[in-house]
């Protein structure tokens, strides 16, 4: 593979993924500020950790699971995460467990964009 093909593949990936990943960043920041401003007594640190956990969980789920199982496994993942956070962690964390729902959904979007972008950027056999 030549350097030109590699550069072209990176451009294809960036061209495909830039807008959806930018939207995911905007949604994540909006989610943070919405929760941070509306939750009384919750610090931003807990909110950021839960959002990052949701983003990671959702994107890994989408990246590693076949397409027809994503919805069911996302539902199970969110239920498990929310149950664990609300039952096992102390007060500021347990009140923020609902943050995991949209964070996981955004994570699935990131995983989907990444997976499709990598598929697009693969070289076409000649």
C-alpha positions in Angstrom: 0.0 0.0 0.0 1.4 3.3 -1.0 1.4 6.5 1.1 -1.1 8.0 -1.3 -3.6 5.3 -0.6 -3.2 5.6 3.1 -3.7 9.4 3.0 -6.8 8.9 0.8 -8.2 6.4 3.2 -7.7 8.8 6.1 -9.4 11.6 4.2 -12.3 9.3 3.5 -12.6 8.4 7.1 -12.4 12.0 8.3 -14.8 13.2 5.6 -17.3 10.5 6.7 -16.9 10.8 10.4 -16.3 14.5 11.1 -19.9 15.7 11.2 -21.4 12.8 13.2 -18.6 12.8 15.7 -19.0 16.5 16.1 -22.7 16.0 16.7 -21.8 13.4 19.4 -19.5 15.8 21.1 -22.1 18.6 21.1 -24.7 16.1 22.5 -22.3 15.0 25.2 -21.4 18.5 26.3 -25.1 19.5 26.3 -25.9 16.4 28.4 -23.1 17.4 30.9 -24.3 21.0 31.3 -28.0 20.0 31.5 -27.3 17.5 34.3 -24.7 19.7 36.0 -27.0 22.7 36.1 -30.2 20.8 37.1 -28.7 18.3 39.7 -28.4 20.0 43.0 -25.4 19.0 45.0 -23.8 16.9 42.3 -20.3 17.8 41.3 -19.2 17.8 37.7 -16.7 15.0 38.3 -19.3 12.4 38.9 -21.3 13.5 35.9 -18.2 13.4 33.6 -17.3 9.9 34.8 -20.8 8.6 34.2 -21.0 10.2 30.8 -17.6 8.8 29.8 -18.6 5.3 31.1 -21.8 5.5 29.0 -19.9 6.6 25.9 -17.3 3.9 26.3 -19.9 1.2 27.0 -22.1 2.1 24.1 -19.3 2.5 21.6 -17.7 -0.8 22.6 -21.0 -2.5 22.4 -21.6 -1.2 18.9 -18.1 -2.0 17.8 -18.0 -5.5 19.1 -21.5 -6.8 18.6 -23.3 -7.8 15.4 -25.8 -5.2 14.1 -29.0 -7.3 14.8 -28.1 -7.7 18.5 -27.2 -4.1 19.3 -30.6 -2.9 20.5 -31.3 -5.8 22.8 -27.8 -5.7 24.3 -27.9 -1.9 24.7 -31.1 -2.2 26.7 -29.5 -4.9 28.9 -26.3 -2.9 29.3 -28.2 0.3 30.3 -30.4 -1.6 32.8 -27.3 -3.3 34.3 -25.3 -0.1 34.5 -28.2 1.9 36.0 -29.0 -0.8 38.6 -25.4 -1.1 39.6 -24.8 2.7 39.9 -28.1 3.4 41.7 -27.8 0.5 44.2 -24.0 0.2 44.9 -22.7 3.7 44.8 -23.4 6.5 47.4 -25.6 9.5 47.1 -24.3 11.8 44.4 -23.6 8.9 42.1 -26.9 7.1 42.6 -28.9 10.2 41.7 -27.1 10.5 38.4 -27.7 7.0 37.2 -30.1 8.2 34.5 -27.3 10.0 32.8 -26.1 6.6 31.5 -29.1 6.2 29.2 -28.4 9.0 26.8 -24.6 8.6 27.2 -24.9 4.9 26.1 -27.0 6.0 23.1 -24.4 8.6 22.1 -21.8 5.9 22.5 -23.6 3.6 20.2 -23.7 6.4 17.6 -20.0 6.9 18.0 -19.3 3.2 17.6 -21.5 3.0 14.6 -19.8 6.0 12.9 -16.4 4.6 13.7 -17.3 1.1 12.4 -18.8 2.5 9.2 -15.9 4.9 8.7 -13.4 2.2 9.0 -15.3 0.1 6.5 -15.4 3.0 4.1 -11.6 3.7 4.5 -10.5 0.2 3.8 -8.7 -0.2 0.5 -10.7 -1.6 -2.4 -9.1 -4.7 -3.8 -7.9 -4.2 -7.3 
